[in-house]
Amino acid sequence: MGKTSLQTIASLEQQIAAGKQKLQEAFDAVGCTDSIALAYSIKLDKLINRYQKKIQKMKAKDNLANLPFPLKGKWPELNANRQQ
C-alpha cells in the first residue's frame, strides 16, 4: 500500500532535514566547491523540489485545511492561504 500525501510530505521533511545536516557537515569539512558538497546540494535541491511539487498538488486539490500542525509556521505563504 502506498503512502498518503501527508505521509509523503512528512517523509520528505525528514529527508530534507537530514540532507541539510549532511550538506552542512560536508561544507564544514571540505568547503562549498568540493564535489561532495555539490552532490549533497544537488540531492537536497531535488528533495526540496519534490516537496514543493507535492505541496502545490495538495493546494490544487484544496486539501490545504487538512495539513498537519508541523507545517504551521514553517511556510508562511501556506498559513496565509489557510486564513483566506
GIBELQUI-V454487 format. One record per backbone hydrogen bond with DSSP energy under -0.5 kcal/mol. CO is the residue of the C=O (numbers start at 1). NH is the residue of the N-H. Records with the same first field share a line. If there is no record, write none. Layout:
CO = NH + NH
This chain:
4 = 8
5 = 9
6 = 10
7 = 11
8 = 12
9 = 13
10 = 14
11 = 15
12 = 16
13 = 17
14 = 18
15 = 19
16 = 20
17 = 21
18 = 22
19 = 23
20 = 24
21 = 25
22 = 26
23 = 27
24 = 28
25 = 29
26 = 30 + 31
27 = 31
31 = 34
34 = 38
35 = 39
36 = 40
37 = 41
38 = 42
39 = 43
40 = 44
41 = 45
42 = 46
43 = 47
44 = 48
45 = 49
46 = 50
47 = 51
48 = 52
49 = 53
50 = 54
51 = 55
52 = 56
53 = 57
54 = 58
55 = 59
56 = 60
57 = 61
58 = 63
59 = 62
63 = 66
64 = 67
68 = 71
69 = 72
71 = 74 + 75
75 = 78 + 79
76 = 80
77 = 81
78 = 82
79 = 83
80 = 84
81 = 84
